[in-house]
Amino acid sequence: MLDIKQIRENPQTVQERLQRRGDYDLQPLLELDRQQRELEQARSQLQARSNEIGKLVGQKIKSGSSPDSPEVQDLREEGNTIKTRLSELEPQERELKEQIETFLLTIPNLPSDSTPIGKNETENIEVRRWGDEYLPQNANILPHWEIGEKLGLLNFERSTKIAQSRFVSLIGIGAQLERALIQFMLDRQTAAGYVEIIPPFLINSQSLTASGQLPKFAEESFKCANDDLWLSPTAEVPITNFYRGEILTAEDLPINHCAYTPCFRREAGSYGRDTRGLIRLHQFNKVELYKFVHPDTSEQEHQKLLHDAEAILQALQLPYRVLELCTGDLGFSSTKTYDLEVWLPSSEKYREISSCSNCMDFQARRGSIRFKEAGKKGTQYVHTLNGSGLAVGRTMAAILENYQQPDGTIKVPEVLQPYLRREVIGER
């Protein structure tokens, strides 16, 4: 979340930066903050007077005044009046603080100064492309769902019978390819210095709040009926909360984690889009990359994370491009984001396969994740960064299309052949 002190001291600057993302009005928050500070000041003054009265009563009795003397009784009566007033102010102030907290939880992160200004995804900026030499030459490429079902790798119809639409079952070599991709991605990222975590796949509301999914995006996630537990929408959530409420040391940083998890999303508002295939499912697998870093190295570590996600696509020899997201397309918790989009030849489009974001101290402030430097007073919030390394189903879709051969078989990418122990999928 944003720092209320920053908003209070620089309201116009914060408002202007928020306006780059959309229509946000800070005036109601500033009014709540003004009321809360006035109550706090009044309560502080009354508390000081109450303490003063207590001392005066003690001094007068010690100097010989009777506890029943008018002078002492007047002081005690004033003290009781103050206590009554304090008992009225404290819940009012507590309610205002709760309203301020609730308001702050709905405000997105401020875009960085280097983030391009734009209204929506059409104004994102292409940074670079990679792998043009690997663009497939096959002119009759079937969509991945068609070739996948034709080769017996995927089944959507029976999955709908088991669950509902937007679910898939992977069969035989299809299931093996999914597992091979997960293992390959984890092997590459652990070799790059990420420490693997297998976190809980069920998470509580506090965890979703710290990472930024709650309260704004409750409709995007699946909640258990009888518990304060949700199905994880991404491993970003449990890893963000791995150090929630802790004070790390500067020597601990950077902390790099990777994690494989299934992810569950309602995809609210996206119905009618990508109704076929592996692009937009309610359940999918993903390998996540996550960094807790010192603020001074935040931008540098963001570039490293982007490089580590790109390395998977390059190893698989899948053509892709890098986009820098504009302010209107940023995720709620992000201050700066790069998307990786892989080439899908059947639709002749690049499609998102990873989103690499720098959240700076936004999530750390929500989750109270701090660090302390030796020899310095106080603590600072860490910066958090996350990115897919990669979305597994979308990677499979890209392989089924980019490696599709004219005879209807799928060539196995060279780096996956040791995992699958085969060079071709679909040979008779």
Secondary structure, 3 states (H helix, E strand, C coil): CCCHHHHHHCHHHHHHHHHCCCCCCCHHHHHHHHHHHHHHHHHHHHHHHHHHHHHHHHHHHHCCCCCCCHHHHHHHHHHHHHHHHHHHHHHHHHHHHHHHHHHHHCCCCCCCCCCCCCCCHHHCEEEEEECHHHCCCCCCCCCHHHHHHHCCCEECHHHHHHCCCCCCEECCHHHHHHHHHHHHHHHHHHHCCCEECCCCCEECHHHHHHHCCCCCCHHHCCECCCCCCEECCCCHHHHHHHHCCCEEEHHHCCEEEEEEEEEECCCCCCCCCCCCCCCCCCEEEEEEEEEEECHHHHHHHHHHHHHHHHHHHHHHCCCEEEEECCHHHCCCCCCEEEEEEEEECCCCEEEEEEEEEEEECHHHHHHCCEEECCCCCCCEECEEEEEEEEEHHHHHHHHHHHCECCCCCEECCHHHHHHHCCCEECCC
